[in-house]
């Protein structure tokens, strides 16, 4: 039991240290890269960094063993998870003439957003125009006619 | 940092990077960071905000735009506007027809 608790404490401190390092890594030097000199210009890449993580550990008393030997079963459990995301945003170009910021467009993300929007818009528009078209002609459909005859 | 992780809290603020000098100009990168900490976890979101250019006595700021995010937001805004406009146009036609009859 003591060994298990010791092990759990070690795991907790190890995971906390790992997460601290992970969050620490998302500092300014991760956002602005090292300047790269090329011919007559210096390029500084910059991007967005997002890091997150969480963990949870717990223990609790269980039922007394069936044999009645006075042993109490306990449960120890835990879990941890995390993620990191980094994407380029722009490059800073320094030349003898001046400093410029050149933005970087992630075309894949933009196209994905366009397709998602189209997938959301199309059913709406189809429904709208179908409803608008239904009111135009007052002719009965085959189904409506059949139902009217049955009545 | 380990202490920060165990102490819950959050912070929002600007960060400044190491100044870099080239061609007689000094560039200071400025970032924007959002940090949240809770017991046993944390979250950091850090993005570039601008660069400060010091050219002699002149200090000017060049903002850094996230064009991808701007494009995505404009696509969603435009799509939503089209759907809302189409719905209101359809409603307007429906009311007009009902008033005629």
gemmi code that builds the backbone of each chain (N, CA, C; Angstrom):
import gemmi

chains = {
    "A": [
        ("UNK", (0.829, -1.207, 0.000), (0.000, 0.000, 0.000), (0.865, 1.261, 0.000)),
        ("UNK", (1.895, 1.207, 0.881), (2.820, 2.348, 0.974), (3.594, 2.482, -0.325)),
        ("UNK", (3.981, 1.322, -0.881), (4.711, 1.314, -2.151), (3.879, 1.936, -3.264)),
        ("UNK", (2.598, 1.583, -3.262), (1.695, 2.105, -4.290), (1.565, 3.619, -4.182)),
        ("UNK", (1.439, 4.110, -2.938), (1.324, 5.561, -2.728), (2.606, 6.286, -3.132)),
        ("UNK", (3.740, 5.639, -2.816), (5.038, 6.198, -3.180), (5.148, 6.296, -4.705)),
        ("UNK", (4.722, 5.225, -5.329), (4.756, 5.185, -6.801), (3.874, 6.255, -7.411)),
        ("UNK", (2.703, 6.431, -6.770), (1.765, 7.436, -7.267), (2.360, 8.833, -7.127)),
        ("UNK", (3.004, 9.093, -5.985), (3.634, 10.400, -5.752), (4.717, 10.683, -6.787)),
        ("UNK", (5.487, 9.623, -7.087), (6.546, 9.766, -8.089), (5.967, 10.083, -9.457)),
        ("UNK", (4.887, 9.390, -9.774), (4.231, 9.619, -11.072), (3.685, 11.038, -11.146)),
        ("UNK", (3.062, 11.491, -10.031), (2.484, 12.843, -9.999), (3.582, 13.890, -10.206)),
        ("UNK", (4.693, 13.737, -9.461), (5.756, 14.744, -9.586), (6.384, 14.703, -10.977)),
        ("UNK", (6.532, 13.507, -11.531), (7.077, 13.376, -12.888), (6.190, 14.025, -13.926)),
        ("UNK", (4.879, 13.775, -13.800), (3.929, 14.340, -14.765), (3.862, 15.860, -14.623)),
        ("UNK", (3.882, 16.338, -13.355), (3.844, 17.796, -13.130), (5.060, 18.468, -13.756)),
        ("UNK", (6.208, 17.831, -13.581), (7.447, 18.382, -14.142), (7.376, 18.421, -15.668)),
        ("UNK", (6.863, 17.339, -16.235), (6.746, 17.265, -17.697), (5.810, 18.350, -18.231)),
        ("UNK", (4.689, 18.530, -17.529), (3.719, 19.540, -17.973), (4.268, 20.953, -17.795)),
        ("UNK", (5.017, 21.144, -16.716), (5.646, 22.456, -16.494), (6.579, 22.786, -17.643)),
        ("UNK", (7.379, 21.795, -18.039), (8.324, 21.998, -19.141), (7.573, 22.288, -20.427)),
        ("UNK", (6.452, 21.581, -20.616), (5.653, 21.750, -21.837), (5.098, 23.175, -21.930)),
        ("UNK", (4.561, 23.655, -20.798), (3.964, 24.997, -20.773), (5.056, 26.062, -20.853)),
        ("UNK", (6.183, 25.770, -20.223), (7.319, 26.686, -20.249), (7.846, 26.856, -21.668)),
        ("UNK", (7.703, 25.800, -22.449), (8.232, 25.826, -23.824), (7.491, 26.828, -24.710)),
        ("UNK", (6.259, 27.164, -24.347), (5.467, 28.104, -25.158), (5.801, 29.543, -24.792)),
        ("UNK", (7.064, 29.892, -24.821), (7.474, 31.264, -24.468), (7.719, 32.092, -25.736)),
        ("UNK", (8.274, 33.271, -25.561), (8.473, 34.171, -26.710), (9.417, 33.563, -27.756)),
        ("UNK", (10.422, 32.844, -27.296), (11.361, 32.256, -28.265), (10.704, 31.194, -29.136)),
        ("UNK", (9.594, 30.612, -28.651), (8.864, 29.659, -29.484), (7.981, 30.381, -30.488)),
        ("UNK", (7.516, 31.569, -30.116), (6.650, 32.360, -30.994), (7.479, 33.045, -32.092)),
        ("UNK", (8.583, 33.646, -31.695), (9.484, 34.284, -32.666), (10.728, 33.410, -32.796)),
        ("UNK", (10.937, 32.906, -33.988), (12.079, 32.017, -34.211), (13.397, 32.765, -34.281)),
        ("UNK", (14.464, 31.988, -34.442), (15.800, 32.598, -34.539), (15.941, 33.289, -35.897)),
        ("UNK", (16.546, 34.480, -35.911), (16.720, 35.182, -37.193), (17.632, 34.401, -38.148)),
        ("UNK", (17.197, 34.338, -39.401), (17.962, 33.618, -40.423), (18.490, 34.644, -41.417)),
        ("UNK", (19.790, 34.677, -41.562), (20.392, 35.627, -42.508), (20.549, 34.961, -43.861)),
        ("UNK", (20.076, 35.640, -44.898), (20.188, 35.110, -46.254), (20.473, 36.272, -47.202)),
        ("UNK", (21.612, 36.183, -47.836), (22.091, 37.265, -48.732), (21.989, 38.630, -48.053)),
        ("UNK", (21.097, 39.472, -48.586), (20.999, 40.837, -48.075), (19.803, 41.041, -47.151)),
        ("UNK", (19.272, 39.975, -46.645), (18.119, 40.158, -45.756), (18.140, 39.188, -44.577)),
        ("UNK", (17.416, 39.591, -43.553), (17.290, 38.752, -42.356), (15.807, 38.399, -42.200)),
        ("UNK", (15.555, 37.127, -42.022), (14.169, 36.662, -41.906), (13.932, 36.122, -40.496)),
        ("UNK", (12.861, 36.622, -39.877), (12.485, 36.121, -38.544), (11.104, 35.455, -38.673)),
        ("UNK", (11.038, 34.144, -38.531), (9.725, 33.495, -38.598), (8.943, 33.668, -37.298)),
        ("UNK", (7.640, 33.823, -37.407), (6.838, 33.892, -36.178), (5.552, 33.084, -36.321)),
        ("UNK", (5.163, 32.478, -35.263), (3.980, 31.610, -35.289), (3.249, 31.597, -33.974)),
        ("UNK", (2.112, 30.955, -34.015), (1.265, 30.867, -32.817), (1.524, 29.529, -32.125)),
        ("UNK", (1.586, 29.535, -30.823), (1.829, 28.308, -30.060), (0.751, 28.162, -28.990)),
        ("UNK", (0.170, 26.993, -28.918), (-0.810, 26.710, -27.866), (-0.469, 25.371, -27.229)),
        ("UNK", (-0.362, 25.373, -25.936), (-0.001, 24.163, -25.201), (-0.956, 24.002, -24.026)),
        ("UNK", (-1.414, 22.799, -23.815), (-2.308, 22.569, -22.691), (-2.216, 21.151, -22.190)),
        ("UNK", (-2.538, 20.988, -20.950), (-2.493, 19.638, -20.392), (-3.160, 19.585, -19.032)),
        ("UNK", (-3.498, 18.382, -18.641), (-4.114, 18.216, -17.332), (-3.937, 16.800, -16.829)),
        ("UNK", (-4.024, 16.647, -15.546), (-3.908, 15.295, -14.980), (-4.754, 15.181, -13.720)),
        ("UNK", (-5.049, 13.979, -13.398), (-5.837, 13.738, -12.197), (-5.504, 12.379, -11.604)),
        ("UNK", (-5.368, 12.342, -10.310), (-5.084, 11.086, -9.617), (-6.011, 10.975, -8.415)),
        ("UNK", (-6.288, 9.778, -8.077), (-7.145, 9.614, -6.912), (-7.089, 8.216, -6.342)),
        ("UNK", (-7.503, 8.106, -5.099), (-7.623, 6.774, -4.490), (-8.832, 6.767, -3.572)),
        ("UNK", (-9.292, 5.588, -3.308), (-10.469, 5.510, -2.453), (-10.590, 4.135, -1.829)),
        ("UNK", (-11.308, 4.069, -0.704), (-11.472, 2.773, -0.052), (-12.478, 1.907, -0.810)),
        ("UNK", (-12.186, 0.636, -0.840), (-13.089, -0.284, -1.508), (-13.823, -1.125, -0.496)),
        ("UNK", (-14.346, -2.253, -0.941), (-15.083, -3.132, -0.023), (-14.104, -4.023, 0.761)),
        ("UNK", (-14.561, -4.466, 1.911), (-13.741, -5.404, 2.704), (-13.776, -6.760, 2.010)),
        ("UNK", (-12.637, -7.416, 1.988), (-12.547, -8.686, 1.248), (-13.506, -9.723, 1.815)),
        ("UNK", (-13.963, -10.601, 0.954), (-14.992, -11.580, 1.320), (-14.523, -12.588, 2.368)),
        ("UNK", (-13.239, -12.845, 2.357), (-12.693, -13.853, 3.281), (-12.799, -13.392, 4.741)),
        ("UNK", (-13.035, -12.134, 4.920), (-13.185, -11.613, 6.269), (-11.889, -11.540, 7.045)),
        ("UNK", (-10.808, -11.363, 6.335), (-9.514, -11.303, 7.017), (-9.171, -9.879, 7.464)),
        ("UNK", (-10.132, -9.033, 7.341), (-9.901, -7.656, 7.786), (-9.139, -6.808, 6.788)),
        ("UNK", (-8.968, -7.336, 5.600), (-8.250, -6.584, 4.566), (-9.216, -5.657, 3.837)),
        ("UNK", (-8.847, -4.427, 3.705), (-9.687, -3.482, 2.974), (-9.041, -3.197, 1.620)),
        ("UNK", (-9.818, -3.405, 0.601), (-9.292, -3.162, -0.741), (-9.346, -1.667, -1.061)),
        ("UNK", (-8.295, -1.184, -1.634), (-8.284, 0.231, -2.037), (-7.963, 0.334, -3.522)),
        ("UNK", (-8.415, 1.405, -4.090), (-8.164, 1.611, -5.522), (-7.380, 2.886, -5.753)),
        ("UNK", (-6.422, 2.785, -6.611), (-5.623, 3.960, -6.984), (-5.678, 4.080, -8.501)),
        ("UNK", (-5.959, 5.271, -8.955), (-6.013, 5.452, -10.403), (-5.683, 6.870, -10.801)),
        ("UNK", (-5.375, 7.026, -12.025), (-5.077, 8.380, -12.503), (-4.940, 8.430, -14.005)),
        ("UNK", (-4.887, 9.638, -14.491), (-4.733, 9.819, -15.934), (-4.215, 11.203, -16.252)),
        ("UNK", (-3.597, 11.311, -17.372), (-3.074, 12.614, -17.787), (-3.163, 12.735, -19.299)),
        ("UNK", (-3.321, 13.965, -19.735), (-3.403, 14.194, -21.182), (-2.959, 15.599, -21.513)),
        ("UNK", (-2.519, 15.755, -22.705), (-2.071, 17.094, -23.103), (-1.893, 17.196, -24.603)),
        ("UNK", (-1.715, 18.401, -25.026), (-1.528, 18.607, -26.464), (-0.829, 19.918, -26.743)),
        ("UNK", (-0.252, 19.987, -27.900), (0.420, 21.229, -28.311), (0.131, 21.492, -29.773)),
        ("UNK", (0.026, 22.746, -30.102), (-0.250, 23.130, -31.490), (0.567, 24.375, -31.838)),
        ("UNK", (1.209, 24.322, -32.975), (1.984, 25.488, -33.432), (1.750, 25.672, -34.921)),
        ("UNK", (1.560, 26.897, -35.330), (1.372, 27.153, -36.763), (2.006, 28.484, -37.142)),
        ("UNK", (2.558, 28.551, -38.340), (3.196, 29.804, -38.762), (2.167, 30.890, -39.050)),
        ("UNK", (2.487, 32.106, -38.723), (1.575, 33.238, -38.949), (2.182, 34.226, -39.950)),
        ("UNK", (3.443, 34.547, -39.751), (4.075, 35.524, -40.656), (5.591, 35.425, -40.580)),
        ("UNK", (6.245, 36.109, -41.497), (7.706, 36.234, -41.414), (8.050, 37.724, -41.453)),
        ("UNK", (9.017, 38.080, -40.637), (9.482, 39.469, -40.612), (10.739, 39.520, -41.487)),
        ("UNK", (10.676, 40.327, -42.512), (11.807, 40.424, -43.441), (12.504, 41.760, -43.228)),
        ("UNK", (13.773, 41.699, -42.876), (14.576, 42.920, -42.669), (15.560, 43.048, -43.820)),
        ("UNK", (15.472, 44.140, -44.529), (16.389, 44.427, -45.633), (17.025, 45.805, -45.386)),
        ("UNK", (18.056, 46.161, -46.130), (18.615, 47.513, -45.926), (17.586, 48.611, -46.194)),
        ("UNK", (16.561, 48.299, -47.005), (15.523, 49.301, -47.328), (14.528, 49.498, -46.176)),
        ("UNK", (14.264, 48.453, -45.445), (13.296, 48.564, -44.361), (12.884, 47.215, -43.805)),
        ("UNK", (11.858, 47.273, -42.950), (11.343, 46.048, -42.330), (9.919, 45.812, -42.823)),
        ("UNK", (9.648, 44.593, -43.249), (8.300, 44.251, -43.713), (7.798, 43.007, -42.985)),
        ("UNK", (6.481, 42.941, -42.842), (5.872, 41.737, -42.263), (5.092, 41.044, -43.378)),
        ("UNK", (5.497, 39.827, -43.707), (4.796, 39.089, -44.769), (3.943, 37.996, -44.129)),
        ("UNK", (2.616, 38.125, -44.239), (1.759, 37.111, -43.618), (1.775, 35.778, -44.370)),
        ("UNK", (1.544, 34.713, -43.649), (1.487, 33.369, -44.253), (0.048, 32.879, -44.160)),
        ("UNK", (-0.509, 32.506, -45.316), (-1.877, 31.996, -45.306), (-1.872, 30.468, -45.413)),
        ("UNK", (-2.583, 29.850, -44.487), (-2.712, 28.393, -44.501), (-3.912, 28.062, -45.395)),
        ("UNK", (-3.603, 27.750, -46.653), (-4.663, 27.540, -47.643), (-5.527, 26.319, -47.314)),
        ("UNK", (-4.925, 25.311, -46.732), (-5.674, 24.088, -46.379), (-6.775, 24.423, -45.373)),
        ("UNK", (-6.421, 25.217, -44.371), (-7.411, 25.582, -43.347), (-8.528, 26.430, -43.946)),
        ("UNK", (-8.154, 27.354, -44.819), (-9.140, 28.235, -45.442), (-10.096, 27.410, -46.314)),
        ("UNK", (-9.530, 26.481, -47.096), (-10.364, 25.628, -47.950), (-11.288, 24.745, -47.116)),
        ("UNK", (-10.761, 24.222, -46.013), (-11.587, 23.401, -45.122), (-12.747, 24.216, -44.553)),
        ("UNK", (-12.456, 25.458, -44.180), (-13.505, 26.348, -43.658), (-14.545, 26.622, -44.736)),
        ("UNK", (-14.083, 26.808, -45.985), (-15.014, 27.057, -47.097), (-15.934, 25.863, -47.315)),
        ("UNK", (-15.347, 24.662, -47.302), (-16.157, 23.449, -47.500), (-17.144, 23.257, -46.351)),
        ("UNK", (-16.709, 23.525, -45.151), (-17.594, 23.390, -43.985), (-18.756, 24.363, -44.101)),
        ("UNK", (-18.448, 25.587, -44.500), (-19.482, 26.612, -44.640), (-20.462, 26.236, -45.758)),
        ("UNK", (-19.906, 25.699, -46.860), (-20.759, 25.279, -47.980), (-21.673, 24.131, -47.554)),
        ("UNK", (-21.113, 23.194, -46.786), (-21.905, 22.053, -46.297), (-23.006, 22.520, -45.352)),
        ("UNK", (-22.793, 23.611, -44.651), (-23.805, 24.154, -43.739), (-24.840, 24.977, -44.501)),
        ("UNK", (-24.335, 25.720, -45.510), (-25.207, 26.644, -46.246), (-26.138, 25.952, -47.225)),
        ("UNK", (-25.592, 24.963, -47.963), (-26.371, 24.336, -49.043), (-27.705, 23.749, -48.587)),
        ("UNK", (-27.729, 22.902, -47.545), (-29.035, 22.385, -47.103), (-30.011, 23.482, -46.711)),
        ("UNK", (-29.513, 24.532, -46.090), (-30.356, 25.657, -45.688), (-30.967, 26.328, -46.916)),
        ("UNK", (-30.110, 26.616, -47.891), (-30.582, 27.305, -49.092), (-31.544, 26.433, -49.891)),
        ("UNK", (-31.216, 25.122, -49.987), (-32.101, 24.198, -50.717), (-33.475, 24.163, -50.051)),
        ("UNK", (-33.484, 24.083, -48.727), (-34.754, 24.063, -47.980), (-35.547, 25.339, -48.210)),
        ("UNK", (-34.824, 26.458, -48.181), (-35.468, 27.764, -48.355), (-36.100, 27.879, -49.731)),
        ("UNK", (-35.323, 27.504, -50.775), (-35.832, 27.668, -52.131), (-36.918, 26.652, -52.471)),
        ("UNK", (-36.832, 25.470, -51.863), (-37.885, 24.474, -52.057), (-39.190, 24.986, -51.475)),
        ("UNK", (-39.077, 25.560, -50.276), (-40.262, 26.101, -49.601), (-40.831, 27.275, -50.387)),
        ("UNK", (-39.955, 28.081, -50.962), (-40.405, 29.227, -51.753), (-41.075, 28.760, -53.032)),
        ("UNK", (-40.552, 27.675, -53.633), (-41.104, 27.142, -54.872), (-42.416, 26.425, -54.653)),
        ("UNK", (-42.627, 25.858, -53.463), (-43.843, 25.091, -53.173), (-45.079, 25.972, -53.189)),
        ("UNK", (-44.923, 27.216, -52.829), (-46.063, 28.114, -52.764), (-46.496, 28.647, -54.121)),
        ("UNK", (-45.631, 28.509, -55.118), (-45.901, 29.102, -56.434), (-47.063, 28.409, -57.142)),
        ("UNK", (-46.874, 27.102, -57.409), (-47.908, 26.367, -58.128), (-48.919, 25.787, -57.163)),
        ("UNK", (-50.189, 25.872, -57.501), (-51.205, 25.341, -56.593), (-51.634, 23.934, -57.015)),
        ("UNK", (-50.889, 23.366, -58.017), (-51.265, 22.036, -58.493), (-51.017, 21.007, -57.413)),
        ("UNK", (-51.881, 19.984, -57.408), (-51.715, 18.934, -56.411), (-50.666, 17.949, -56.887)),
        ("UNK", (-49.871, 17.476, -55.939), (-48.895, 16.454, -56.304), (-49.612, 15.109, -56.399)),
        ("UNK", (-48.929, 14.090, -56.931), (-49.537, 12.768, -57.093), (-49.974, 12.211, -55.743)),
        ("UNK", (-49.115, 12.377, -54.744), (-49.412, 11.881, -53.389), (-50.632, 12.568, -52.804)),
        ("UNK", (-50.693, 13.878, -52.979), (-51.828, 14.650, -52.436), (-53.128, 14.236, -53.128)),
        ("UNK", (-53.027, 14.012, -54.461), (-54.193, 13.600, -55.249), (-54.715, 12.242, -54.781)),
        ("UNK", (-53.767, 11.331, -54.540), (-54.110, 9.977, -54.102), (-54.845, 10.022, -52.761)),
        ("UNK", (-54.277, 10.875, -51.858), (-54.866, 11.009, -50.522), (-56.267, 11.628, -50.619)),
        ("UNK", (-56.440, 12.566, -51.538), (-57.732, 13.240, -51.711), (-58.785, 12.262, -52.242)),
        ("UNK", (-58.380, 11.357, -53.167), (-59.301, 10.366, -53.725), (-59.732, 9.384, -52.639)),
        ("UNK", (-58.770, 8.967, -51.812), (-59.050, 8.007, -50.738), (-60.083, 8.548, -49.766)),
        ("UNK", (-60.001, 9.837, -49.482), (-60.937, 10.462, -48.549), (-62.334, 10.485, -49.149)),
    ],
    "B": [
        ("UNK", (8.049, 27.314, -12.145), (6.908, 26.935, -12.997), (6.077, 25.847, -12.339)),
        ("UNK", (6.791, 24.952, -11.650), (6.055, 23.883, -10.982), (5.107, 24.459, -9.928)),
        ("UNK", (5.597, 25.530, -9.289), (4.771, 26.193, -8.285), (3.582, 26.849, -8.960)),
        ("UNK", (3.861, 27.394, -10.170), (2.786, 28.063, -10.906), (1.689, 27.067, -11.265)),
        ("UNK", (2.126, 25.847, -11.639), (1.144, 24.838, -12.029), (0.250, 24.445, -10.854)),
        ("UNK", (0.861, 24.370, -9.678), (0.061, 23.949, -8.527), (-0.825, 25.080, -8.011)),
        ("UNK", (-0.411, 26.326, -8.248), (-1.233, 27.451, -7.807), (-2.163, 27.876, -8.928)),
        ("UNK", (-3.471, 27.711, -8.731), (-4.388, 28.062, -9.816), (-4.447, 29.570, -10.060)),
        ("UNK", (-4.694, 29.913, -11.272), (-4.772, 31.337, -11.620), (-4.671, 31.506, -13.124)),
        ("UNK", (-4.814, 32.736, -13.549), (-4.701, 32.992, -14.983), (-4.051, 34.352, -15.221)),
        ("UNK", (-3.460, 34.506, -16.383), (-2.810, 35.775, -16.695), (-2.919, 36.067, -18.186)),
        ("UNK", (-3.129, 37.326, -18.486), (-3.195, 37.777, -19.872), (-2.249, 38.969, -19.979)),
        ("UNK", (-1.407, 38.946, -20.965), (-0.501, 40.086, -21.087), (0.417, 40.024, -22.278)),
        ("UNK", (1.109, 41.125, -22.471), (2.055, 41.216, -23.587), (3.423, 40.696, -23.133)),
        ("UNK", (4.114, 40.080, -24.076), (5.455, 39.591, -23.787), (6.436, 40.207, -24.785)),
        ("UNK", (7.650, 40.392, -24.356), (8.661, 40.976, -25.232), (9.809, 40.000, -25.398)),
        ("UNK", (10.238, 39.851, -26.640), (11.334, 38.944, -26.927), (12.673, 39.658, -26.930)),
        ("UNK", (13.697, 38.916, -27.268), (15.063, 39.468, -27.325), (15.177, 40.452, -28.489)),
        ("UNK", (15.688, 41.657, -28.252), (15.857, 42.607, -29.369), (16.910, 42.097, -30.364)),
        ("UNK", (16.661, 42.354, -31.615), (17.579, 41.910, -32.661), (17.952, 43.117, -33.529)),
        ("UNK", (19.242, 43.301, -33.752), (19.699, 44.456, -34.538), (20.269, 44.002, -35.869)),
        ("UNK", (19.814, 44.652, -36.936), (20.337, 44.399, -38.281), (20.129, 45.653, -39.122)),
        ("UNK", (21.084, 45.962, -39.965), (21.052, 47.124, -40.869), (20.769, 48.433, -40.111)),
        ("UNK", (21.314, 48.543, -38.942), (21.161, 49.765, -38.144), (19.803, 49.933, -37.492)),
        ("UNK", (18.988, 48.900, -37.566), (17.659, 48.965, -36.937), (17.543, 47.873, -35.878)),
        ("UNK", (16.830, 48.235, -34.834), (16.605, 47.246, -33.789), (15.136, 46.802, -33.817)),
        ("UNK", (14.972, 45.514, -33.823), (13.610, 44.957, -33.867), (13.321, 44.255, -32.548)),
        ("UNK", (12.214, 44.645, -31.928), (11.798, 43.993, -30.680), (10.479, 43.266, -30.931)),
        ("UNK", (10.490, 41.943, -30.882), (9.226, 41.217, -31.073), (8.318, 41.325, -29.861)),
        ("UNK", (7.044, 41.542, -30.132), (6.057, 41.637, -29.045), (5.000, 40.554, -29.253)),
        ("UNK", (4.740, 39.826, -28.214), (3.752, 38.749, -28.288), (2.605, 38.986, -27.328)),
        ("UNK", (1.611, 38.131, -27.418), (0.436, 38.217, -26.559), (0.179, 36.822, -25.989)),
        ("UNK", (0.152, 36.721, -24.700), (0.023, 35.396, -24.088), (-1.165, 35.315, -23.139)),
        ("UNK", (-1.857, 34.205, -23.233), (-2.940, 33.913, -22.281), (-2.554, 32.618, -21.566)),
        ("UNK", (-2.521, 32.668, -20.271), (-2.127, 31.503, -19.495), (-3.164, 31.207, -18.431)),
        ("UNK", (-3.485, 29.945, -18.303), (-4.405, 29.532, -17.247), (-3.791, 28.336, -16.529)),
        ("UNK", (-3.882, 28.357, -15.236), (-3.311, 27.260, -14.458), (-4.350, 26.757, -13.460)),
        ("UNK", (-4.354, 25.486, -13.289), (-5.211, 24.891, -12.266), (-4.462, 23.712, -11.656)),
        ("UNK", (-5.026, 23.146, -10.611), (-4.333, 22.048, -9.927), (-4.121, 20.884, -10.886)),
        ("UNK", (-2.875, 20.621, -11.151), (-2.541, 19.481, -11.996), (-2.674, 19.733, -13.478)),
        ("UNK", (-2.675, 20.969, -13.885), (-2.772, 21.238, -15.319), (-2.564, 22.690, -15.663)),
        ("UNK", (-2.580, 22.950, -16.922), (-2.397, 24.334, -17.357), (-2.578, 24.482, -18.853)),
        ("UNK", (-2.660, 25.715, -19.280), (-2.869, 26.019, -20.690), (-2.172, 27.331, -21.026)),
        ("UNK", (-1.501, 27.354, -22.159), (-0.859, 28.585, -22.615), (-1.156, 28.793, -24.088)),
        ("UNK", (-1.542, 29.999, -24.432), (-1.758, 30.369, -25.836), (-0.931, 31.625, -26.076)),
        ("UNK", (-0.009, 31.504, -26.995), (0.935, 32.596, -27.219), (0.973, 32.918, -28.708)),
        ("UNK", (0.759, 34.165, -29.059), (0.775, 34.538, -30.479), (1.532, 35.856, -30.691)),
        ("UNK", (2.135, 36.012, -31.868), (2.842, 37.279, -32.123), (1.857, 38.422, -32.334)),
        ("UNK", (2.183, 39.573, -31.796), (1.280, 40.725, -31.868), (1.823, 41.796, -32.821)),
        ("UNK", (3.089, 42.116, -32.641), (3.686, 43.169, -33.468), (5.207, 43.140, -33.339)),
        ("UNK", (5.841, 43.960, -34.149), (7.285, 44.164, -33.977), (7.522, 45.664, -33.820)),
        ("UNK", (8.365, 45.972, -32.872), (8.697, 47.371, -32.624), (10.030, 47.658, -33.310)),
        ("UNK", (10.048, 48.629, -34.193), (11.273, 48.943, -34.934), (11.858, 50.252, -34.405)),
        ("UNK", (13.072, 50.167, -33.933), (13.766, 51.372, -33.441), (14.830, 51.750, -34.454)),
        ("UNK", (14.572, 52.846, -35.144), (15.500, 53.343, -36.159), (16.009, 54.705, -35.680)),
        ("UNK", (17.080, 54.691, -34.951), (17.569, 55.942, -34.349), (16.631, 56.390, -33.252)),
        ("UNK", (16.066, 57.583, -33.425), (15.111, 58.081, -32.431), (13.679, 57.650, -32.753)),
        ("UNK", (13.497, 57.214, -33.983), (12.143, 56.814, -34.401), (11.787, 55.416, -33.873)),
        ("UNK", (10.592, 55.334, -33.325), (10.074, 54.030, -32.895), (8.731, 53.832, -33.566)),
        ("UNK", (8.619, 52.773, -34.358), (7.309, 52.497, -34.959), (6.972, 51.031, -34.774)),
        ("UNK", (5.687, 50.776, -34.894), (5.173, 49.437, -34.642), (4.569, 48.847, -35.899)),
        ("UNK", (4.943, 47.635, -36.214), (4.342, 46.936, -37.353), (3.473, 45.814, -36.793)),
        ("UNK", (2.176, 45.893, -37.003), (1.320, 44.820, -36.475), (1.458, 43.536, -37.294)),
        ("UNK", (1.286, 42.419, -36.649), (1.336, 41.128, -37.348), (-0.088, 40.579, -37.402)),
        ("UNK", (-0.613, 40.471, -38.624), (-1.987, 39.980, -38.787), (-1.992, 38.482, -39.062)),
        ("UNK", (-2.978, 37.824, -38.458), (-3.167, 36.395, -38.715), (-4.171, 36.287, -39.866)),
        ("UNK", (-3.642, 36.253, -41.099), (-4.539, 36.287, -42.270), (-5.391, 35.026, -42.387)),
        ("UNK", (-4.867, 33.902, -41.933), (-5.641, 32.651, -41.999), (-6.906, 32.769, -41.146)),
        ("UNK", (-6.721, 33.257, -39.918), (-7.856, 33.407, -39.003), (-8.842, 34.443, -39.546)),
        ("UNK", (-8.314, 35.531, -40.080), (-9.174, 36.578, -40.641), (-9.993, 36.042, -41.815)),
        ("UNK", (-9.331, 35.221, -42.677), (-10.031, 34.632, -43.834), (-11.123, 33.686, -43.373)),
        ("UNK", (-10.819, 32.855, -42.374), (-11.804, 31.885, -41.871), (-12.999, 32.621, -41.259)),
        ("UNK", (-12.732, 33.651, -40.473), (-13.816, 34.416, -39.839), (-14.679, 35.080, -40.908)),
        ("UNK", (-14.029, 35.655, -41.938), (-14.815, 36.333, -42.981), (-15.664, 35.332, -43.783)),
        ("UNK", (-15.124, 34.119, -44.008), (-15.898, 33.087, -44.718), (-17.155, 32.728, -43.915)),
        ("UNK", (-16.991, 32.512, -42.620), (-18.132, 32.152, -41.778), (-19.137, 33.294, -41.666)),
        ("UNK", (-18.637, 34.521, -41.582), (-19.527, 35.679, -41.496), (-20.316, 35.832, -42.791)),
        ("UNK", (-19.614, 35.655, -43.925), (-20.268, 35.819, -45.216), (-21.329, 34.744, -45.437)),
        ("UNK", (-20.975, 33.509, -45.100), (-21.923, 32.390, -45.226), (-23.159, 32.606, -44.391)),
        ("UNK", (-22.953, 33.028, -43.133), (-24.090, 33.274, -42.235), (-24.940, 34.421, -42.767)),
        ("UNK", (-24.294, 35.459, -43.295), (-25.027, 36.614, -43.832), (-25.873, 36.191, -45.037)),
        ("UNK", (-25.328, 35.322, -45.904), (-26.067, 34.854, -47.087), (-27.316, 34.080, -46.650)),
        ("UNK", (-27.149, 33.188, -45.675), (-28.283, 32.381, -45.197), (-29.349, 33.286, -44.566)),
        ("UNK", (-28.922, 34.238, -43.745), (-29.869, 35.143, -43.073), (-30.598, 36.014, -44.106)),
        ("UNK", (-29.850, 36.519, -45.086), (-30.464, 37.361, -46.127), (-31.456, 36.562, -46.964)),
        ("UNK", (-31.067, 35.328, -47.322), (-31.969, 34.479, -48.121), (-33.245, 34.171, -47.345)),
        ("UNK", (-33.101, 33.901, -46.045), (-34.263, 33.589, -45.208), (-35.184, 34.805, -45.096)),
        ("UNK", (-34.609, 35.982, -44.926), (-35.450, 37.187, -44.788), (-36.090, 37.558, -46.134)),
        ("UNK", (-35.376, 37.299, -47.226), (-35.943, 37.574, -48.566), (-37.133, 36.657, -48.830)),
        ("UNK", (-36.954, 35.382, -48.447), (-38.024, 34.401, -48.641), (-39.251, 34.768, -47.801)),
        ("UNK", (-39.003, 35.232, -46.592), (-40.074, 35.630, -45.686), (-40.807, 36.860, -46.253)),
        ("UNK", (-40.016, 37.788, -46.801), (-40.585, 39.007, -47.368), (-41.502, 38.660, -48.542)),
        ("UNK", (-41.055, 37.725, -49.415), (-41.860, 37.305, -50.563), (-43.152, 36.613, -50.097)),
        ("UNK", (-43.022, 35.793, -49.057), (-44.159, 35.055, -48.501), (-45.217, 36.042, -47.972)),
        ("UNK", (-44.758, 37.071, -47.274), (-45.679, 38.085, -46.711), (-46.360, 38.867, -47.849)),
        ("UNK", (-45.559, 39.163, -48.873), (-46.076, 39.920, -50.014), (-47.182, 39.130, -50.731)),
        ("UNK", (-46.951, 37.810, -50.916), (-47.916, 36.945, -51.571), (-49.196, 36.828, -50.763)),
        ("UNK", (-49.034, 36.718, -49.450), (-50.182, 36.551, -48.551), (-51.034, 37.831, -48.567)),
        ("UNK", (-50.394, 38.971, -48.602), (-51.113, 40.236, -48.632), (-51.872, 40.418, -49.942)),
        ("UNK", (-51.291, 39.911, -51.040), (-51.935, 40.005, -52.367), (-53.216, 39.195, -52.416)),
        ("UNK", (-53.098, 37.961, -51.861), (-54.253, 37.065, -51.914), (-55.263, 37.470, -50.829)),
    ],
}
model = gemmi.Model(1)
for chain_id, residues in chains.items():
    chain = gemmi.Chain(chain_id)
    for i, (resn, *xyz) in enumerate(residues, 1):
        res = gemmi.Residue()
        res.name, res.seqid = resn, gemmi.SeqId(i, " ")
        for name, pos in zip(("N", "CA", "C"), xyz):
            atom = gemmi.Atom()
            atom.name, atom.element = name, gemmi.Element(name[0])
            atom.pos, atom.b_iso = gemmi.Position(*pos), 0.0
            res.add_atom(atom)
        chain.add_residue(res)
    model.add_chain(chain)
structure = gemmi.Structure()
structure.add_model(model)
structure.setup_entities()
